[in-house]
Amino acid sequence: MGVYGSWQTATVTTPATESAAVNLGRDYDFLEIVIPTITSCAVGLQVSKDNSTWKALGDGITTAAGTHNYSDVFKLGGWQFIKVTVSVGQTASFLVRGMRY
């Protein structure tokens, strides 16, 4: 039986290319992300165990302009803190939640 975290918002503010840190509340195996309408770019994650040392997490998702109401899942691998990254500076609010098995 899976365990799902609560939905949280990760907001990227122009001209930034990463959101503020989101504390998922515990470590999770996967991260579900809902992608709003954005400019074409690569969407990825940075991860941390302690909210201070950040690492890029694997490959991102490449999106087309106007992508919206699109959901995907990242293999998170036990991280608790995340930042959503975009390759093109823009303003966007992503919904995220952790998932465990």
MOPAC internal coordinates of N, CA, C and O (Angstrom, degrees):
PM7 1SCF
backbone

  N    0.0000 0     0.00 0     0.00 0    0    0    0
  C    1.4408 1     0.00 0     0.00 0    1    0    0
  C    1.5215 1   108.80 1     0.00 0    2    1    0
  O    1.2310 1   120.12 1   -47.89 1    3    2    1
  N    1.3194 1   117.37 1   132.11 1    3    2    1
  C    1.4507 1   122.15 1  -178.56 1    5    3    2
  C    1.5136 1   112.61 1   -80.82 1    6    5    3
  O    1.2310 1   121.01 1   -23.60 1    7    6    5
  N    1.3139 1   115.67 1   156.40 1    7    6    5
  C    1.4472 1   123.00 1   175.43 1    9    7    6
  C    1.5245 1   106.95 1  -120.49 1   10    9    7
  O    1.2310 1   120.57 1   -53.25 1   11   10    9
  N    1.3199 1   116.52 1   126.75 1   11   10    9
  C    1.4572 1   121.76 1  -178.15 1   13   11   10
  C    1.5133 1   109.87 1  -112.75 1   14   13   11
  O    1.2310 1   120.90 1   -41.91 1   15   14   13
  N    1.3273 1   115.88 1   138.09 1   15   14   13
  C    1.4539 1   121.22 1   174.00 1   17   15   14
  C    1.5185 1   109.67 1   -82.18 1   18   17   15
  O    1.2310 1   120.91 1    -6.26 1   19   18   17
  N    1.3135 1   115.87 1   173.74 1   19   18   17
  C    1.4649 1   120.04 1   178.24 1   21   19   18
  C    1.5306 1   109.38 1   -79.65 1   22   21   19
  O    1.2310 1   121.30 1   -27.89 1   23   22   21
  N    1.3344 1   115.11 1   152.11 1   23   22   21
  C    1.4561 1   120.72 1   177.84 1   25   23   22
  C    1.5217 1   109.20 1   -68.60 1   26   25   23
  O    1.2310 1   120.81 1   -43.70 1   27   26   25
  N    1.3270 1   116.07 1   136.30 1   27   26   25
  C    1.4583 1   122.67 1   176.90 1   29   27   26
  C    1.5259 1   108.37 1  -132.27 1   30   29   27
  O    1.2310 1   120.91 1   -17.14 1   31   30   29
  N    1.3209 1   115.87 1   162.86 1   31   30   29
  C    1.4584 1   121.08 1   179.73 1   33   31   30
  C    1.5234 1   110.45 1  -106.97 1   34   33   31
  O    1.2310 1   121.24 1   -49.10 1   35   34   33
  N    1.3331 1   115.24 1   130.90 1   35   34   33
  C    1.4653 1   122.23 1   173.47 1   37   35   34
  C    1.5199 1   106.21 1  -113.38 1   38   37   35
  O    1.2310 1   120.21 1   -70.81 1   39   38   37
  N    1.3478 1   117.20 1   109.19 1   39   38   37
  C    1.4591 1   121.17 1  -174.76 1   41   39   38
  C    1.5177 1   111.46 1  -105.11 1   42   41   39
  O    1.2310 1   121.23 1   -50.70 1   43   42   41
  N    1.3274 1   115.26 1   129.30 1   43   42   41
  C    1.4569 1   123.38 1   173.37 1   45   43   42
  C    1.5247 1   105.97 1  -101.98 1   46   45   43
  O    1.2310 1   120.30 1   -51.03 1   47   46   45
  N    1.3356 1   117.03 1   128.97 1   47   46   45
  C    1.4595 1   120.98 1  -177.72 1   49   47   46
  C    1.5275 1   109.96 1  -114.11 1   50   49   47
  O    1.2310 1   120.12 1   -47.78 1   51   50   49
  N    1.3311 1   117.38 1   132.22 1   51   50   49
  C    1.4675 1   123.05 1  -178.96 1   53   51   50
  C    1.5102 1   109.86 1   -56.11 1   54   53   51
  O    1.2310 1   119.03 1   -39.78 1   55   54   53
  N    1.3210 1   119.45 1   140.22 1   55   54   53
  C    1.4538 1   127.71 1    -1.06 1   57   55   54
  C    1.5242 1   112.57 1   -94.52 1   58   57   55
  O    1.2310 1   119.96 1  -153.95 1   59   58   57
  N    1.2926 1   117.69 1    26.05 1   59   58   57
  C    1.4650 1   120.98 1  -176.98 1   61   59   58
  C    1.5226 1   112.09 1   -68.47 1   62   61   59
  O    1.2310 1   121.63 1   -17.70 1   63   62   61
  N    1.3223 1   114.48 1   162.30 1   63   62   61
  C    1.4634 1   120.26 1   176.85 1   65   63   62
  C    1.5253 1   111.44 1  -122.26 1   66   65   63
  O    1.2310 1   120.62 1  -166.39 1   67   66   65
  N    1.3344 1   116.41 1    13.61 1   67   66   65
  C    1.4654 1   119.21 1   174.42 1   69   67   66
  C    1.5199 1   109.64 1  -147.95 1   70   69   67
  O    1.2310 1   121.51 1   -28.34 1   71   70   69
  N    1.3224 1   114.71 1   151.66 1   71   70   69
  C    1.4572 1   120.46 1   178.92 1   73   71   70
  C    1.5258 1   110.19 1   -81.99 1   74   73   71
  O    1.2310 1   121.27 1   -10.62 1   75   74   73
  N    1.3172 1   115.18 1   169.38 1   75   74   73
  C    1.4596 1   119.83 1   168.49 1   77   75   74
  C    1.5260 1   107.28 1   -66.55 1   78   77   75
  O    1.2310 1   120.48 1   -18.65 1   79   78   77
  N    1.3095 1   116.69 1   161.35 1   79   78   77
  C    1.4645 1   121.28 1   179.56 1   81   79   78
  C    1.5248 1   110.63 1   -64.83 1   82   81   79
  O    1.2310 1   121.14 1   -37.62 1   83   82   81
  N    1.3257 1   115.42 1   142.38 1   83   82   81
  C    1.4646 1   122.29 1   174.72 1   85   83   82
  C    1.5262 1   107.42 1  -118.46 1   86   85   83
  O    1.2310 1   120.80 1   -54.74 1   87   86   85
  N    1.3269 1   116.07 1   125.26 1   87   86   85
  C    1.4624 1   121.61 1   176.18 1   89   87   86
  C    1.5230 1   107.14 1   -92.36 1   90   89   87
  O    1.2310 1   120.38 1   -67.52 1   91   90   89
  N    1.3132 1   116.87 1   112.48 1   91   90   89
  C    1.4606 1   121.27 1  -178.89 1   93   91   90
  C    1.5283 1   112.19 1   -74.30 1   94   93   91
  O    1.2310 1   119.96 1   170.23 1   95   94   93
  N    1.3385 1   117.68 1    -9.77 1   95   94   93
  C    1.4515 1   121.67 1   176.65 1   97   95   94
  C    1.5135 1   114.42 1    95.28 1   98   97   95
  O    1.2310 1   120.19 1   160.01 1   99   98   97
  N    1.3091 1   117.25 1   -19.99 1   99   98   97
  C    1.4646 1   124.07 1   177.13 1  101   99   98
  C    1.5214 1   107.38 1  -169.55 1  102  101   99
  O    1.2310 1   119.90 1    -6.08 1  103  102  101
  N    1.3133 1   117.79 1   173.92 1  103  102  101
  C    1.4646 1   119.97 1   176.79 1  105  103  102
  C    1.5291 1   109.43 1   -78.28 1  106  105  103
  O    1.2310 1   121.03 1   -35.59 1  107  106  105
  N    1.3185 1   115.63 1   144.41 1  107  106  105
  C    1.4614 1   122.31 1  -178.61 1  109  107  106
  C    1.5220 1   110.80 1  -131.41 1  110  109  107
  O    1.2310 1   121.04 1   -24.48 1  111  110  109
  N    1.3374 1   115.62 1   155.52 1  111  110  109
  C    1.4662 1   121.98 1   177.84 1  113  111  110
  C    1.5254 1   111.73 1   -80.33 1  114  113  111
  O    1.2310 1   120.62 1   143.89 1  115  114  113
  N    1.3297 1   116.41 1   -36.11 1  115  114  113
  C    1.4614 1   121.96 1  -175.21 1  117  115  114
  C    1.5297 1   109.96 1  -136.02 1  118  117  115
  O    1.2310 1   121.11 1   -21.85 1  119  118  117
  N    1.3292 1   115.48 1   158.15 1  119  118  117
  C    1.4596 1   121.57 1   175.07 1  121  119  118
  C    1.5160 1   108.25 1  -126.94 1  122  121  119
  O    1.2310 1   120.43 1   -58.29 1  123  122  121
  N    1.3218 1   116.79 1   121.71 1  123  122  121
  C    1.4593 1   121.20 1   173.19 1  125  123  122
  C    1.5183 1   107.43 1   -89.55 1  126  125  123
  O    1.2310 1   120.42 1   -44.82 1  127  126  125
  N    1.3230 1   116.80 1   135.18 1  127  126  125
  C    1.4601 1   121.74 1  -178.52 1  129  127  126
  C    1.5222 1   109.07 1  -131.32 1  130  129  127
  O    1.2310 1   120.77 1   -45.36 1  131  130  129
  N    1.3311 1   116.13 1   134.64 1  131  130  129
  C    1.4577 1   122.45 1   175.20 1  133  131  130
  C    1.5200 1   106.34 1  -106.93 1  134  133  131
  O    1.2310 1   120.86 1   -58.80 1  135  134  133
  N    1.3289 1   115.97 1   121.20 1  135  134  133
  C    1.4574 1   122.30 1  -174.76 1  137  135  134
  C    1.5296 1   109.55 1   -97.18 1  138  137  135
  O    1.2310 1   120.28 1   -57.03 1  139  138  137
  N    1.3322 1   117.08 1   122.97 1  139  138  137
  C    1.4690 1   120.84 1   179.46 1  141  139  138
  C    1.5345 1   110.84 1   -80.71 1  142  141  139
  O    1.2310 1   120.16 1     5.19 1  143  142  141
  N    1.3073 1   117.30 1  -174.81 1  143  142  141
  C    1.4675 1   121.38 1   173.78 1  145  143  142
  C    1.5246 1   108.25 1   -65.49 1  146  145  143
  O    1.2310 1   120.48 1   -58.99 1  147  146  145
  N    1.3308 1   116.69 1   121.01 1  147  146  145
  C    1.4640 1   121.85 1  -178.24 1  149  147  146
  C    1.5234 1   110.24 1  -140.40 1  150  149  147
  O    1.2310 1   121.26 1   -12.92 1  151  150  149
  N    1.3346 1   115.19 1   167.08 1  151  150  149
  C    1.4528 1   122.42 1   172.54 1  153  151  150
  C    1.5286 1   108.05 1   -73.63 1  154  153  151
  O    1.2310 1   120.13 1   -31.73 1  155  154  153
  N    1.3283 1   117.36 1   148.27 1  155  154  153
  C    1.4700 1   120.96 1   178.61 1  157  155  154
  C    1.5193 1   110.36 1   -50.55 1  158  157  155
  O    1.2310 1   120.75 1   -49.58 1  159  158  157
  N    1.3250 1   116.17 1   130.42 1  159  158  157
  C    1.4627 1   120.32 1  -178.85 1  161  159  158
  C    1.5236 1   109.94 1  -171.99 1  162  161  159
  O    1.2310 1   121.16 1    -3.35 1  163  162  161
  N    1.3005 1   115.39 1   176.65 1  163  162  161
  C    1.4623 1   121.66 1   170.36 1  165  163  162
  C    1.5262 1   107.27 1   -97.73 1  166  165  163
  O    1.2310 1   120.58 1   -46.45 1  167  166  165
  N    1.3160 1   116.49 1   133.55 1  167  166  165
  C    1.4626 1   122.92 1   177.75 1  169  167  166
  C    1.5215 1   107.13 1  -108.88 1  170  169  167
  O    1.2310 1   120.50 1   -48.90 1  171  170  169
  N    1.3159 1   116.64 1   131.10 1  171  170  169
  C    1.4560 1   120.48 1  -179.48 1  173  171  170
  C    1.5134 1   111.41 1  -143.58 1  174  173  171
  O    1.2310 1   121.14 1     9.57 1  175  174  173
  N    1.3210 1   115.42 1  -170.43 1  175  174  173
  C    1.4633 1   121.28 1   179.90 1  177  175  174
  C    1.5156 1   110.57 1  -132.78 1  178  177  175
  O    1.2310 1   121.57 1   -31.48 1  179  178  177
  N    1.3277 1   114.60 1   148.52 1  179  178  177
  C    1.4471 1   122.52 1   162.65 1  181  179  178
  C    1.5218 1   105.02 1  -112.40 1  182  181  179
  O    1.2310 1   120.23 1   -33.26 1  183  182  181
  N    1.3314 1   117.16 1   146.74 1  183  182  181
  C    1.4593 1   121.22 1  -175.86 1  185  183  182
  C    1.5218 1   110.81 1  -131.87 1  186  185  183
  O    1.2310 1   121.70 1   -24.41 1  187  186  185
  N    1.3482 1   114.36 1   155.59 1  187  186  185
  C    1.4580 1   120.55 1   179.72 1  189  187  186
  C    1.5217 1   109.76 1  -153.10 1  190  189  187
  O    1.2310 1   120.51 1   -31.72 1  191  190  189
  N    1.3153 1   116.64 1   148.28 1  191  190  189
  C    1.4701 1   122.25 1   173.20 1  193  191  190
  C    1.5265 1   110.61 1   -90.94 1  194  193  191
  O    1.2310 1   120.49 1   152.80 1  195  194  193
  N    1.3619 1   116.67 1   -27.20 1  195  194  193
  C    1.4566 1   120.88 1  -171.81 1  197  195  194
  C    1.5303 1   114.25 1  -121.09 1  198  197  195
  O    1.2310 1   119.75 1  -173.49 1  199  198  197
  N    1.3342 1   118.08 1     6.51 1  199  198  197
  C    1.4671 1   123.60 1  -179.55 1  201  199  198
  C    1.5277 1   112.39 1    64.55 1  202  201  199
  O    1.2310 1   120.08 1  -157.49 1  203  202  201
  N    1.3391 1   117.46 1    22.51 1  203  202  201
  C    1.4636 1   118.66 1   176.90 1  205  203  202
  C    1.5292 1   112.59 1  -137.90 1  206  205  203
  O    1.2310 1   119.60 1   147.09 1  207  206  205
  N    1.3100 1   118.36 1   -32.91 1  207  206  205
  C    1.4595 1   122.30 1   177.69 1  209  207  206
  C    1.5199 1   107.69 1  -105.44 1  210  209  207
  O    1.2310 1   120.56 1   -64.74 1  211  210  209
  N    1.3470 1   116.54 1   115.26 1  211  210  209
  C    1.4701 1   121.64 1  -172.94 1  213  211  210
  C    1.5113 1   111.40 1  -110.24 1  214  213  211
  O    1.2310 1   120.82 1   -35.84 1  215  214  213
  N    1.3428 1   116.03 1   144.16 1  215  214  213
  C    1.4647 1   123.21 1   177.89 1  217  215  214
  C    1.5153 1   108.86 1  -134.73 1  218  217  215
  O    1.2310 1   120.72 1   -35.49 1  219  218  217
  N    1.3296 1   116.22 1   144.51 1  219  218  217
  C    1.4656 1   120.03 1   173.76 1  221  219  218
  C    1.5220 1   108.46 1   -69.53 1  222  221  219
  O    1.2310 1   120.77 1   -36.83 1  223  222  221
  N    1.3329 1   116.13 1   143.17 1  223  222  221
  C    1.4586 1   121.30 1  -179.93 1  225  223  222
  C    1.5208 1   109.75 1  -108.11 1  226  225  223
  O    1.2310 1   120.09 1   -74.02 1  227  226  225
  N    1.3123 1   117.43 1   105.98 1  227  226  225
  C    1.4602 1   123.68 1   171.61 1  229  227  226
  C    1.5125 1   117.08 1    42.28 1  230  229  227
  O    1.2310 1   121.35 1    26.42 1  231  230  229
  N    1.3177 1   115.02 1  -153.58 1  231  230  229
  C    1.4524 1   121.85 1  -178.93 1  233  231  230
  C    1.5171 1   110.86 1   -78.73 1  234  233  231
  O    1.2310 1   120.98 1   -29.52 1  235  234  233
  N    1.3189 1   115.74 1   150.48 1  235  234  233
  C    1.4542 1   120.93 1   177.31 1  237  235  234
  C    1.5204 1   111.05 1   -98.01 1  238  237  235
  O    1.2310 1   121.38 1    12.33 1  239  238  237
  N    1.3116 1   114.96 1  -167.67 1  239  238  237
  C    1.4553 1   123.46 1   178.37 1  241  239  238
  C    1.5224 1   106.83 1  -112.35 1  242  241  239
  O    1.2310 1   119.16 1   -49.74 1  243  242  241
  N    1.3223 1   119.20 1   130.26 1  243  242  241
  C    1.4545 1   121.44 1   175.66 1  245  243  242
  C    1.5192 1   107.93 1   -93.80 1  246  245  243
  O    1.2310 1   120.72 1   -51.62 1  247  246  245
  N    1.3373 1   116.23 1   128.38 1  247  246  245
  C    1.4545 1   120.92 1  -176.55 1  249  247  246
  C    1.5154 1   111.16 1  -117.99 1  250  249  247
  O    1.2310 1   120.49 1   -26.43 1  251  250  249
  N    1.3047 1   116.66 1   153.57 1  251  250  249
  C    1.4540 1   123.13 1   175.80 1  253  251  250
  C    1.5238 1   109.31 1   -92.95 1  254  253  251
  O    1.2310 1   120.51 1   -19.67 1  255  254  253
  N    1.3206 1   116.64 1   160.33 1  255  254  253
  C    1.4614 1   120.48 1   177.45 1  257  255  254
  C    1.5156 1   109.61 1   -58.37 1  258  257  255
  O    1.2310 1   121.05 1   -39.24 1  259  258  257
  N    1.3336 1   115.59 1   140.76 1  259  258  257
  C    1.4552 1   120.30 1   176.45 1  261  259  258
  C    1.5083 1   114.45 1    83.38 1  262  261  259
  O    1.2310 1   119.99 1  -178.13 1  263  262  261
  N    1.3445 1   117.63 1     1.87 1  263  262  261
  C    1.4590 1   119.45 1   177.47 1  265  263  262
  C    1.5234 1   108.34 1   -55.69 1  266  265  263
  O    1.2310 1   120.45 1   -46.18 1  267  266  265
  N    1.3132 1   116.75 1   133.82 1  267  266  265
  C    1.4645 1   119.85 1   176.92 1  269  267  266
  C    1.5204 1   109.67 1  -157.95 1  270  269  267
  O    1.2310 1   121.43 1   -23.81 1  271  270  269
  N    1.3080 1   114.86 1   156.19 1  271  270  269
  C    1.4595 1   121.02 1  -177.95 1  273  271  270
  C    1.5245 1   110.66 1    51.03 1  274  273  271
  O    1.2310 1   120.99 1  -141.33 1  275  274  273
  N    1.3073 1   115.71 1    38.67 1  275  274  273
  C    1.4558 1   122.85 1   179.31 1  277  275  274
  C    1.5190 1   107.59 1  -109.78 1  278  277  275
  O    1.2310 1   120.02 1   -48.06 1  279  278  277
  N    1.2895 1   117.56 1   131.94 1  279  278  277
  C    1.4569 1   121.90 1  -178.72 1  281  279  278
  C    1.5185 1   109.25 1  -120.48 1  282  281  279
  O    1.2310 1   120.91 1   -37.89 1  283  282  281
  N    1.3247 1   115.87 1   142.11 1  283  282  281
  C    1.4532 1   120.92 1   176.98 1  285  283  282
  C    1.5236 1   108.07 1  -143.34 1  286  285  283
  O    1.2310 1   120.72 1    -8.98 1  287  286  285
  N    1.3235 1   116.23 1   171.02 1  287  286  285
  C    1.4583 1   121.63 1  -179.07 1  289  287  286
  C    1.5250 1   108.92 1  -128.11 1  290  289  287
  O    1.2310 1   120.79 1   -49.93 1  291  290  289
  N    1.3286 1   116.09 1   130.07 1  291  290  289
  C    1.4581 1   122.47 1   173.12 1  293  291  290
  C    1.5238 1   108.21 1   -99.75 1  294  293  291
  O    1.2310 1   120.08 1   -38.99 1  295  294  293
  N    1.3203 1   117.45 1   141.01 1  295  294  293
  C    1.4590 1   121.39 1   170.91 1  297  295  294
  C    1.5291 1   106.05 1   -77.91 1  298  297  295
  O    1.2310 1   120.47 1   -71.16 1  299  298  297
  N    1.3171 1   116.71 1   108.84 1  299  298  297
  C    1.4537 1   122.37 1  -171.49 1  301  299  298
  C    1.5330 1   112.19 1   -86.70 1  302  301  299
  O    1.2310 1   120.08 1   143.69 1  303  302  301
  N    1.3152 1   117.45 1   -36.31 1  303  302  301
  C    1.4568 1   120.62 1   173.61 1  305  303  302
  C    1.5212 1   116.23 1    71.00 1  306  305  303
  O    1.2310 1   119.55 1  -149.70 1  307  306  305
  N    1.3225 1   118.46 1    30.30 1  307  306  305
  C    1.4603 1   120.21 1   172.53 1  309  307  306
  C    1.5159 1   116.63 1    96.45 1  310  309  307
  O    1.2310 1   119.33 1  -160.44 1  311  310  309
  N    1.3035 1   118.88 1    19.56 1  311  310  309
  C    1.4668 1   121.86 1   178.04 1  313  311  310
  C    1.5248 1   110.38 1   -93.04 1  314  313  311
  O    1.2310 1   120.44 1   -29.37 1  315  314  313
  N    1.3349 1   116.77 1   150.63 1  315  314  313
  C    1.4679 1   122.29 1  -179.32 1  317  315  314
  C    1.5178 1   113.16 1  -106.14 1  318  317  315
  O    1.2310 1   119.86 1   144.73 1  319  318  317
  N    1.3320 1   117.87 1   -35.27 1  319  318  317
  C    1.4605 1   121.65 1  -177.62 1  321  319  318
  C    1.5195 1   109.57 1  -108.68 1  322  321  319
  O    1.2310 1   120.36 1   -44.12 1  323  322  321
  N    1.3309 1   116.91 1   135.88 1  323  322  321
  C    1.4684 1   120.50 1  -179.85 1  325  323  322
  C    1.5174 1   110.59 1  -135.64 1  326  325  323
  O    1.2310 1   121.14 1   -23.91 1  327  326  325
  N    1.3284 1   115.42 1   156.09 1  327  326  325
  C    1.4580 1   124.09 1   167.30 1  329  327  326
  C    1.5172 1   105.98 1  -129.51 1  330  329  327
  O    1.2310 1   119.95 1   -44.42 1  331  330  329
  N    1.3272 1   117.70 1   135.58 1  331  330  329
  C    1.4609 1   121.38 1   173.86 1  333  331  330
  C    1.5239 1   106.80 1   -85.87 1  334  333  331
  O    1.2310 1   120.42 1   -46.38 1  335  334  333
  N    1.3381 1   116.80 1   133.62 1  335  334  333
  C    1.4561 1   121.28 1   178.71 1  337  335  334
  C    1.5251 1   110.33 1  -116.40 1  338  337  335
  O    1.2310 1   120.96 1   -30.73 1  339  338  337
  N    1.3280 1   115.76 1   149.27 1  339  338  337
  C    1.4625 1   122.54 1   175.33 1  341  339  338
  C    1.5240 1   107.64 1  -131.41 1  342  341  339
  O    1.2310 1   120.29 1   -34.96 1  343  342  341
  N    1.3329 1   117.04 1   145.04 1  343  342  341
  C    1.4612 1   120.38 1  -176.42 1  345  343  342
  C    1.5235 1   112.87 1   -81.89 1  346  345  343
  O    1.2310 1   120.08 1   169.94 1  347  346  345
  N    1.3280 1   117.45 1   -10.06 1  347  346  345
  C    1.4677 1   122.63 1   178.69 1  349  347  346
  C    1.5235 1   107.59 1  -126.49 1  350  349  347
  O    1.2310 1   120.19 1   -55.45 1  351  350  349
  N    1.3418 1   117.24 1   124.55 1  351  350  349
  C    1.4606 1   120.83 1  -179.73 1  353  351  350
  C    1.5219 1   111.51 1   -57.62 1  354  353  351
  O    1.2310 1   120.46 1   -49.25 1  355  354  353
  N    1.3191 1   116.73 1   130.75 1  355  354  353
  C    1.4532 1   122.38 1  -178.77 1  357  355  354
  C    1.5173 1   109.43 1  -169.07 1  358  357  355
  O    1.2310 1   120.54 1    -7.33 1  359  358  357
  N    1.3153 1   116.57 1   172.67 1  359  358  357
  C    1.4581 1   121.44 1   175.03 1  361  359  358
  C    1.5154 1   108.20 1  -105.11 1  362  361  359
  O    1.2310 1   120.55 1   -51.94 1  363  362  361
  N    1.3256 1   116.55 1   128.06 1  363  362  361
  C    1.4632 1   120.88 1   179.69 1  365  363  362
  C    1.5189 1   108.96 1  -160.11 1  366  365  363
  O    1.2310 1   120.84 1   -34.88 1  367  366  365
  N    1.3224 1   115.99 1   145.12 1  367  366  365
  C    1.4648 1   121.80 1   175.86 1  369  367  366
  C    1.5299 1   108.69 1  -116.23 1  370  369  367
  O    1.2310 1   121.06 1   -62.55 1  371  370  369
  N    1.3131 1   115.57 1   117.45 1  371  370  369
  C    1.4594 1   123.15 1  -179.40 1  373  371  370
  C    1.5244 1   109.12 1  -101.48 1  374  373  371
  O    1.2310 1   120.27 1   -41.32 1  375  374  373
  N    1.3096 1   117.08 1   138.68 1  375  374  373
  C    1.4618 1   120.79 1   171.56 1  377  375  374
  C    1.5220 1   107.72 1   -91.05 1  378  377  375
  O    1.2310 1   120.61 1   -46.21 1  379  378  377
  N    1.3242 1   116.44 1   133.79 1  379  378  377
  C    1.4672 1   121.45 1  -178.84 1  381  379  378
  C    1.5258 1   110.04 1  -136.29 1  382  381  379
  O    1.2310 1   120.73 1   -30.36 1  383  382  381
  N    1.3395 1   116.22 1   149.64 1  383  382  381
  C    1.4558 1   121.20 1   170.47 1  385  383  382
  C    1.5182 1   109.08 1  -155.15 1  386  385  383
  O    1.2310 1   121.29 1   -31.94 1  387  386  385
  N    1.3144 1   115.15 1   148.06 1  387  386  385
  C    1.4501 1   121.10 1   178.63 1  389  387  386
  C    1.5157 1   111.14 1   -83.63 1  390  389  387
  O    1.2310 1   121.01 1   -24.33 1  391  390  389
  N    1.3415 1   115.67 1   155.67 1  391  390  389
  C    1.4665 1   122.45 1   177.02 1  393  391  390
  C    1.5360 1   107.81 1  -138.97 1  394  393  391
  O    1.2310 1   120.94 1   -41.31 1  395  394  393
  N    1.3397 1   115.80 1   138.69 1  395  394  393
  C    1.4655 1   122.40 1   177.43 1  397  395  394
  C    1.5189 1   110.07 1  -126.20 1  398  397  395
  O    1.2310 1   121.41 1   -24.72 1  399  398  397
  N    1.3231 1   114.91 1   155.28 1  399  398  397
  C    1.4584 1   120.63 1   172.90 1  401  399  398
  C    1.4966 1   109.64 1  -115.92 1  402  401  399
  O    1.2310 1   120.10 1   180.00 1  403  402  401

